[in-house]
Each structure stands twice: as C-alpha cells, then as structure tokens.
C-alpha cells in the first residue's frame, strides 16, 4: 500500500497528518516507511522529516533534497 499526503499550501497540517497516520499504521503492525523527498525553506535538520520521525516513532530519516 502506498499513501501520498499532499496539500495546497504550507501550514495546512500535512506533517501532523502524516505522522498520525504513520503512527497508527505502525501500531497496527504494519511496516511503515515515511519519505519526505523534498524540503524547502528550512535548514537541513530543521524541516518536517525530523518532526514526522519523532511523532511517528520512526528510527531513521534522510533528507534527499533541501532547497
């Protein structure tokens, strides 16, 4: 199963929705991988990926492209 979270603007809840969904799927015993392939407007390490990892209980995150 692949789930894609999108939104039409910044600060509309994509990060929190992604983390909540990932946490619920993980709690249900599913193998969960969360990918944030592009992050804009934030220095590396301060974007959404670390927040999603912390809230969803994911052990590893990688920044692929930061602008």
N, C-alpha and C positions, 0 to 999 in steps of 0.2 A: 504494500500500500504506500502510495506517495501522497502527501498532503502539502499543498502550497498555500502559504498565508501571504496575502497581498493587501495593499491599501492604497488609497488615492492621495495620501498626504503624510507628512510626518506627524508624530504625536497623536496617532489615532488608535493606538492600542495593539499594534501588530506584535511587538515584543512580548507583552504580557500575555496575549492570547496564545502565542507560540509556546511560551514557557508553560502555561497552564495545560495546554493540550499535550505537550511532551511529557509533563509530569504525570498526567492521568494515564497516558498510554504506557509509560514505564511502570506505573503502579499496577496496571493490568497485566504485567508480564511481557509486554511487547519489547522487541529490540528497537530502540529509538536512536536515530541519528538526526541531529539538528544542524542544518547548514545555513550559514549567512555568507553567501559568496561575495557580496559587495557591501561595503560600509562607506558612507560619505559623510563628510562634515565633522568627524570625530578623530582625535589622535588614536593611533593603534593602542589597543588595550583598554580604551575607554568607551568603546561602542556597545552595541547591543549584544554581541556574542557572549561576552563575559556575564552579562545580566541574565541571559537565557540559560547559560550553563549553571549559574548559581541557583536560580529559581527552579529549574527542572531537575537538578541533581545530576547533571551531565559532568563527566570527569574531564573531558578534553575538548577544547575548542581551538580552531585555527582561523586566522584571518587570511583570506585569499587575496582580496584586492581592497585596498583602502585609498580613498580619494579625499 
